[in-house]
Amino acid sequence: MKIHTLSASKIKTFKQCEFKYYIEYHLALDTGTTFAAEQGSMIHVVFEKFGEAKRDGIDHPTIESTWYDEVLYAYREEELWKLSEKALVREKTCDGCGHFNSGDCQIAGKPIDTFAGCPKDEFADAIWLIEKVINDKTLQSPLNKKVVQVEQWFELEIDDNGEKIPVVGLMDIVTELDNDTIEVVDYKSGNYTQSYNECLKDPQLLIYHLAARRSYKNYRNILVTIYYLRKKPMTLAFSPADERATENALKKYWTLIKSNESPRRRCDKMNGRVEFDHVCRYMCDPELCEKTYAEFVKNGCIILPANEKKKEKKEWLKRLSEGSKPQMVNAPKPIIT
């Protein structure tokens, strides 16, 4: 499959479902978005502005007075809340609601009789998460530390026997704990939290550590923290041995993705039709998956060369059918970690 750069999100997608990777990165099809992803992105933007002000040594009264309006704009003008299935079917409870005024919903910015659903809970959750961080006066909050960089983009190369593997990513915020120690912090606004052992194997955190080690060579110690907004933060320290293991793992993922010519779906085929498990429902667009997979099957469940013309493709498929045609198998194959 196509792979021009390697990132934590690509590795995660490939591990979840090879065919999802094929749809998103090989075919570059728009798979849409989710409420959780968009809400998280909006919250990240608010923290980014606070972090930049802290980094630049600027008081942020303007940010403190405008961030609420930015959240409100996302709900009113961009209708962020409509991505939430729960909000769309929730019954309105306007009596006693502080956002209800003269027949209008101040969150949606519309008369309540002009739309279905209620955005109150989702809006309140966003406000609560943001206030929890900006009002935290302890050193747990990265905004109370010396901020070195915010939303730092990185590009690094891994040498694999002469082949340069480009690895890219974005660090939410980098803080200095002391003259010898730097900390990379990643905000997480979702409900899911990983165990300590899971974090030690998380490609995102391992890549962050590798990138920070190469970007901040003057610091002896590198810490990586997942700042769970709903739970307690988790901080990890990786060793030089972990760096070597990370590089080797990245080489393996690069090879696995690049050499995969018959991506398999996570879901199982049962009774002549596809049954999506509970994980697929949240990570996939079933309709797009079914449509794309149908086309994929027509091509013999293999990725056709991009430079082959239509006629040449048919001849190529004919030659393939006369030889050893790859079998269509839906069960996921082992992933090297």
BAKOLPA-972980 format. One record per residue (C-alpha): residue number from 1; residue in three letters; x, y, z. Coordinates in Angstrom, 2 decimals. Layout:
BEGIN
SITE pos code       X       Y       Z
SITE NUM  ALA       X       Y       Z
...
REM end
This chain:
BEGIN
SITE pos code       X       Y       Z
SITE   1  MET    0.00    0.00    0.00
SITE   2  LYS    0.99    3.61   -0.40
SITE   3  ILE    3.00    5.15    2.39
SITE   4  HIS    4.96    8.35    2.01
SITE   5  THR    5.44    9.14    5.69
SITE   6  LEU    4.98    7.15    8.86
SITE   7  SER    3.05    8.51   11.84
SITE   8  ALA    1.43    7.27   15.02
SITE   9  SER   -2.05    7.72   13.52
SITE  10  LYS   -1.15    5.62   10.47
SITE  11  ILE    0.24    2.85   12.65
SITE  12  LYS   -2.87    2.95   14.84
SITE  13  THR   -5.16    2.77   11.81
SITE  14  PHE   -3.20   -0.11   10.30
SITE  15  LYS   -3.32   -2.04   13.58
SITE  16  GLN   -7.06   -1.43   13.91
SITE  17  CYS   -7.90   -2.53   10.39
SITE  18  GLU   -5.69   -2.93    7.33
SITE  19  PHE   -8.59   -2.15    5.03
SITE  20  LYS   -9.35    1.07    6.90
SITE  21  TYR   -5.77    2.13    6.21
SITE  22  TYR   -6.32    1.23    2.55
SITE  23  ILE   -9.41    3.47    2.42
SITE  24  GLU   -7.97    6.44    4.31
SITE  25  TYR   -4.36    6.55    3.17
SITE  26  HIS   -4.01    4.49   -0.01
SITE  27  LEU   -7.21    5.70   -1.68
SITE  28  ALA   -7.28    8.96    0.32
SITE  29  LEU  -11.07    8.79    0.67
SITE  30  ASP  -12.89   11.08    3.07
SITE  31  THR  -14.13    8.88    5.90
SITE  32  GLY  -15.79   11.74    7.74
SITE  33  THR  -15.27   12.70   11.36
SITE  34  THR  -16.81   12.18   14.79
SITE  35  PHE  -18.11   14.43   17.53
SITE  36  ALA  -15.38   13.30   19.92
SITE  37  ALA  -12.65   14.13   17.39
SITE  38  GLU  -14.03   17.57   16.57
SITE  39  GLN  -14.74   18.44   20.21
SITE  40  GLY  -11.20   17.37   21.08
SITE  41  SER   -9.73   19.49   18.28
SITE  42  MET  -11.65   22.55   19.46
SITE  43  ILE  -10.41   22.08   23.02
SITE  44  HIS   -6.85   21.68   21.72
SITE  45  VAL   -7.11   25.04   19.95
SITE  46  VAL   -8.07   26.76   23.21
SITE  47  PHE   -5.15   25.16   25.06
SITE  48  GLU   -2.83   26.07   22.21
SITE  49  LYS   -3.62   29.76   22.63
SITE  50  PHE   -3.07   29.63   26.39
SITE  51  GLY    0.18   27.75   25.83
SITE  52  GLU    1.47   30.27   23.28
SITE  53  ALA    0.77   33.14   25.66
SITE  54  LYS    2.60   31.31   28.44
SITE  55  ARG    5.55   30.56   26.15
SITE  56  ASP    5.83   34.16   24.98
SITE  57  GLY    5.52   35.56   28.51
SITE  58  ILE    2.30   37.39   27.71
SITE  59  ASP   -0.56   37.83   30.13
SITE  60  HIS   -3.66   36.28   28.63
SITE  61  PRO   -6.69   38.23   29.84
SITE  62  THR   -7.89   38.46   26.24
SITE  63  ILE   -7.78   34.71   25.82
SITE  64  GLU   -9.53   34.22   29.16
SITE  65  SER  -12.33   36.50   28.05
SITE  66  THR  -12.73   35.10   24.52
SITE  67  TRP  -12.26   31.34   24.73
SITE  68  TYR  -15.86   30.84   25.85
SITE  69  ASP  -17.06   32.73   22.78
SITE  70  GLU  -14.91   30.49   20.57
SITE  71  VAL  -16.57   27.39   21.98
SITE  72  LEU  -19.96   29.02   21.55
SITE  73  TYR  -19.10   29.86   17.93
SITE  74  ALA  -18.23   26.22   17.22
SITE  75  TYR  -21.63   25.15   18.56
SITE  76  ARG  -23.68   27.93   16.96
SITE  77  GLU  -22.09   28.60   13.60
SITE  78  GLU  -20.34   25.30   12.90
SITE  79  GLU  -23.05   23.24   14.63
SITE  80  LEU  -20.46   20.97   16.20
SITE  81  TRP  -23.04   19.43   18.52
SITE  82  LYS  -24.96   17.90   15.60
SITE  83  LEU  -22.17   15.35   15.20
SITE  84  SER  -23.29   13.84   18.50
SITE  85  GLU  -25.96   11.19   18.04
SITE  86  LYS  -26.99   11.57   21.68
SITE  87  ALA  -27.53   15.32   21.31
SITE  88  LEU  -29.65   14.89   18.18
SITE  89  VAL  -32.16   12.59   19.92
SITE  90  ARG  -32.08   14.15   23.38
SITE  91  GLU  -35.32   15.66   24.59
SITE  92  LYS  -35.11   19.37   25.35
SITE  93  THR  -35.31   20.39   29.00
SITE  94  CYS  -35.37   24.16   28.69
SITE  95  ASP  -37.13   24.96   31.96
SITE  96  GLY  -34.49   26.20   34.35
SITE  97  CYS  -31.75   26.03   31.71
SITE  98  GLY  -29.40   29.02   31.86
SITE  99  HIS  -28.98   28.90   28.07
SITE 100  PHE  -32.72   29.34   27.38
SITE 101  ASN  -33.92   32.88   26.79
SITE 102  SER  -37.18   34.12   25.26
SITE 103  GLY  -37.78   30.98   23.24
SITE 104  ASP  -34.21   30.76   21.96
SITE 105  CYS  -31.42   28.31   22.74
SITE 106  GLN  -28.32   30.41   23.33
SITE 107  ILE  -26.06   27.45   22.53
SITE 108  ALA  -27.60   26.60   19.16
SITE 109  GLY  -28.41   30.25   18.49
SITE 110  LYS  -31.90   29.37   17.26
SITE 111  PRO  -35.50   29.24   18.46
SITE 112  ILE  -36.02   25.92   20.20
SITE 113  ASP  -38.91   24.98   17.91
SITE 114  THR  -36.68   25.12   14.80
SITE 115  PHE  -34.41   22.16   15.56
SITE 116  ALA  -34.49   18.72   17.12
SITE 117  GLY  -32.30   17.58   19.96
SITE 118  CYS  -30.46   19.44   22.71
SITE 119  PRO  -26.75   20.47   22.78
SITE 120  LYS  -26.65   21.41   26.48
SITE 121  ASP  -24.75   18.38   27.84
SITE 122  GLU  -22.06   18.40   25.14
SITE 123  PHE  -21.52   22.14   25.51
SITE 124  ALA  -21.31   21.89   29.31
SITE 125  ASP  -18.79   19.07   29.00
SITE 126  ALA  -16.50   21.16   26.77
SITE 127  ILE  -16.65   24.12   29.15
SITE 128  TRP  -15.96   21.87   32.15
SITE 129  LEU  -12.90   20.26   30.52
SITE 130  ILE  -11.37   23.59   29.53
SITE 131  GLU  -12.01   25.25   32.89
SITE 132  LYS  -10.57   22.23   34.68
SITE 133  VAL   -7.20   22.84   33.02
SITE 134  ILE   -6.99   26.64   32.94
SITE 135  ASN   -8.14   26.90   36.58
SITE 136  ASP   -5.71   24.23   37.76
SITE 137  LYS   -3.05   26.08   39.77
SITE 138  THR   -0.98   22.98   40.55
SITE 139  LEU    2.14   21.90   38.67
SITE 140  GLN    0.17   19.05   37.14
SITE 141  SER   -1.09   21.49   34.53
SITE 142  PRO    1.43   22.11   31.71
SITE 143  LEU    0.20   25.71   31.60
SITE 144  ASN    1.80   26.27   35.02
SITE 145  LYS    5.23   25.14   33.82
SITE 146  LYS    7.86   26.78   31.64
SITE 147  VAL    6.47   26.32   28.13
SITE 148  VAL    9.16   25.74   25.50
SITE 149  GLN    7.02   25.07   22.43
SITE 150  VAL    3.38   24.61   21.47
SITE 151  GLU    1.99   22.44   18.66
SITE 152  GLN    5.50   21.50   17.56
SITE 153  TRP    5.63   19.74   14.22
SITE 154  PHE    8.50   17.32   13.75
SITE 155  GLU   10.01   15.32   10.93
SITE 156  LEU   12.69   12.75   11.57
SITE 157  GLU   14.31   10.00    9.55
SITE 158  ILE   14.98    6.39   10.46
SITE 159  ASP   17.70    4.67    8.45
SITE 160  ASP   16.79    1.15    7.35
SITE 161  ASN   19.77   -0.27    5.46
SITE 162  GLY   20.10    2.86    3.36
SITE 163  GLU   16.37    3.54    2.99
SITE 164  LYS   15.27    6.70    4.75
SITE 165  ILE   11.96    6.27    6.56
SITE 166  PRO   10.31    9.67    7.24
SITE 167  VAL    8.43    9.83   10.54
SITE 168  VAL    6.19   12.83   11.25
SITE 169  GLY    3.99   14.06   14.05
SITE 170  LEU    2.82   16.93   16.21
SITE 171  MET    3.53   17.46   19.91
SITE 172  ASP    0.79   19.37   21.78
SITE 173  ILE    3.05   21.19   24.22
SITE 174  VAL    6.66   20.89   25.40
SITE 175  THR    7.63   22.14   28.87
SITE 176  GLU   10.91   22.46   30.76
SITE 177  LEU   10.93   20.99   34.26
SITE 178  ASP   14.54   21.89   35.03
SITE 179  ASN   17.82   22.49   33.21
SITE 180  ASP   18.19   18.78   32.50
SITE 181  THR   14.59   17.71   31.92
SITE 182  ILE   12.10   18.32   29.13
SITE 183  GLU    8.51   17.05   29.09
SITE 184  VAL    6.29   16.34   26.10
SITE 185  VAL    2.60   16.60   26.97
SITE 186  ASP   -0.28   15.18   24.94
SITE 187  TYR   -3.84   16.26   25.83
SITE 188  LYS   -6.52   13.58   25.79
SITE 189  SER  -10.14   14.71   26.10
SITE 190  GLY  -11.83   11.34   25.58
SITE 191  ASN  -13.09    8.86   28.14
SITE 192  TYR  -10.68    6.08   27.25
SITE 193  THR   -7.51    5.77   29.31
SITE 194  GLN   -4.65    3.34   28.82
SITE 195  SER   -2.91    1.36   31.51
SITE 196  TYR    0.73    2.04   32.30
SITE 197  ASN    1.85   -1.05   30.37
SITE 198  GLU   -0.26   -0.04   27.37
SITE 199  CYS    1.30    3.41   27.42
SITE 200  LEU    4.78    1.89   27.36
SITE 201  LYS    3.91    0.25   24.02
SITE 202  ASP    1.93    3.16   22.55
SITE 203  PRO    3.53    4.14   19.20
SITE 204  GLN    2.51    7.77   19.68
SITE 205  LEU    4.34    8.13   22.99
SITE 206  LEU    7.38    6.23   21.75
SITE 207  ILE    7.58    8.47   18.68
SITE 208  TYR    7.21   11.57   20.86
SITE 209  HIS   10.14   10.44   22.97
SITE 210  LEU   12.28    9.75   19.92
SITE 211  ALA   11.40   13.12   18.37
SITE 212  ALA   12.07   15.01   21.61
SITE 213  ARG   15.39   13.23   22.06
SITE 214  ARG   16.50   14.39   18.63
SITE 215  SER   15.00   17.89   18.89
SITE 216  TYR   16.22   18.73   22.41
SITE 217  LYS   19.72   17.27   22.58
SITE 218  ASN   20.79   19.64   25.37
SITE 219  TYR   18.44   17.96   27.83
SITE 220  ARG   19.52   14.75   29.52
SITE 221  ASN   16.05   13.60   30.58
SITE 222  ILE   12.95   13.27   28.40
SITE 223  LEU    9.54   12.66   29.93
SITE 224  VAL    6.31   11.99   28.06
SITE 225  THR    2.98   12.73   29.74
SITE 226  ILE   -0.54   11.89   28.65
SITE 227  TYR   -2.67   14.61   30.19
SITE 228  TYR   -6.02   12.87   30.59
SITE 229  LEU   -8.51   15.70   31.08
SITE 230  ARG  -11.01   13.39   32.79
SITE 231  LYS   -8.55   11.38   34.85
SITE 232  LYS   -5.09   11.81   36.33
SITE 233  PRO   -2.10   12.45   34.04
SITE 234  MET    0.31    9.61   33.36
SITE 235  THR    4.03   10.29   32.93
SITE 236  LEU    6.56    7.91   31.43
SITE 237  ALA   10.34    7.91   31.09
SITE 238  PHE   11.95    5.93   28.29
SITE 239  SER   15.53    4.65   28.13
SITE 240  PRO   18.07    4.54   25.27
SITE 241  ALA   17.11    0.89   24.85
SITE 242  ASP   13.52    2.03   24.25
SITE 243  GLU   14.77    4.36   21.52
SITE 244  ARG   16.41    1.49   19.66
SITE 245  ALA   13.31   -0.65   20.10
SITE 246  THR   11.15    2.20   18.77
SITE 247  GLU   13.31    2.57   15.68
SITE 248  ASN   13.12   -1.17   15.01
SITE 249  ALA    9.34   -1.19   15.49
SITE 250  LEU    8.94    1.74   13.07
SITE 251  LYS   11.00   -0.11   10.46
SITE 252  LYS    8.73   -3.15   10.84
SITE 253  TYR    5.53   -1.13   10.51
SITE 254  TRP    6.91    0.67    7.45
SITE 255  THR    7.69   -2.66    5.79
SITE 256  LEU    4.37   -4.22    6.80
SITE 257  ILE    2.33   -1.37    5.35
SITE 258  LYS    4.45   -0.87    2.24
SITE 259  SER    4.50   -4.55    1.32
SITE 260  ASN    0.80   -5.19    2.02
SITE 261  GLU   -0.92   -5.79   -1.32
SITE 262  SER   -4.01   -7.53    0.04
SITE 263  PRO   -5.31   -5.59    3.05
SITE 264  ARG   -7.78   -7.49    5.20
SITE 265  ARG  -10.79   -6.23    7.07
SITE 266  ARG  -11.20   -6.45   10.79
SITE 267  CYS  -14.78   -7.65   10.52
SITE 268  ASP  -15.70  -11.27    9.91
SITE 269  LYS  -17.84  -12.58    7.10
SITE 270  MET  -20.85  -14.45    8.43
SITE 271  ASN  -23.87  -15.93    6.66
SITE 272  GLY  -22.94  -14.32    3.36
SITE 273  ARG  -22.89  -10.78    4.72
SITE 274  VAL  -20.54   -8.70    6.77
SITE 275  GLU  -21.18   -8.27   10.48
SITE 276  PHE  -19.42   -5.28   11.98
SITE 277  ASP  -18.32   -5.77   15.57
SITE 278  HIS  -18.78   -3.14   18.26
SITE 279  VAL  -15.36   -1.66   17.57
SITE 280  CYS  -16.00   -1.31   13.83
SITE 281  ARG  -19.11    0.72   14.49
SITE 282  TYR  -17.09    3.45   16.15
SITE 283  MET  -13.97    3.46   14.01
SITE 284  CYS  -15.44    2.92   10.55
SITE 285  ASP  -17.95    4.13    8.00
SITE 286  PRO  -19.74    0.82    7.24
SITE 287  GLU  -21.39    2.10    4.05
SITE 288  LEU  -18.13    3.39    2.60
SITE 289  CYS  -16.33    0.24    3.71
SITE 290  GLU  -18.89   -2.02    2.00
SITE 291  LYS  -18.85   -0.02   -1.23
SITE 292  THR  -15.05    0.15   -1.36
SITE 293  TYR  -14.67   -3.50   -0.48
SITE 294  ALA  -17.05   -4.52   -3.27
SITE 295  GLU  -14.80   -2.74   -5.78
SITE 296  PHE  -11.78   -4.29   -4.13
SITE 297  VAL  -13.22   -7.79   -4.58
SITE 298  LYS  -13.83   -7.11   -8.28
SITE 299  ASN  -10.11   -6.49   -8.61
SITE 300  GLY   -9.29   -9.84   -7.09
SITE 301  CYS   -8.69   -8.57   -3.55
SITE 302  ILE   -5.35   -7.09   -4.50
SITE 303  ILE   -4.07   -3.58   -5.09
SITE 304  LEU   -3.66   -2.94   -8.80
SITE 305  PRO   -0.63   -1.04  -10.07
SITE 306  ALA   -1.51    2.66  -10.32
SITE 307  ASN    0.12    3.07  -13.72
SITE 308  GLU   -1.80    0.24  -15.37
SITE 309  LYS   -4.44    1.34  -17.85
SITE 310  LYS   -7.89   -0.25  -17.85
SITE 311  LYS   -7.11   -2.69  -20.64
SITE 312  GLU   -3.78   -3.58  -19.11
SITE 313  LYS   -5.47   -4.13  -15.77
SITE 314  LYS   -7.79   -6.71  -17.29
SITE 315  GLU   -4.87   -8.51  -18.90
SITE 316  TRP   -2.96   -8.35  -15.68
SITE 317  LEU   -5.90   -9.82  -13.75
SITE 318  LYS   -6.26  -12.55  -16.36
SITE 319  ARG   -2.61  -13.50  -15.98
SITE 320  LEU   -3.05  -13.50  -12.25
SITE 321  SER   -6.12  -15.75  -12.39
SITE 322  GLU   -4.16  -18.25  -14.44
SITE 323  GLY   -1.52  -18.35  -11.77
SITE 324  SER   -1.78  -18.21   -8.00
SITE 325  LYS   -4.54  -15.76   -7.13
SITE 326  PRO   -4.49  -14.46   -3.53
SITE 327  GLN   -7.27  -15.87   -1.42
SITE 328  MET   -9.86  -13.55    0.10
SITE 329  VAL   -9.50  -13.81    3.85
SITE 330  ASN  -11.23  -11.42    6.22
SITE 331  ALA   -9.71  -12.45    9.53
SITE 332  PRO   -6.97  -10.09   10.69
SITE 333  LYS   -3.43  -11.39   10.42
SITE 334  PRO   -0.87  -10.96   13.19
SITE 335  ILE    0.72   -7.55   13.62
SITE 336  ILE    4.38   -7.29   14.56
SITE 337  THR    4.80   -5.06   17.58
REM end
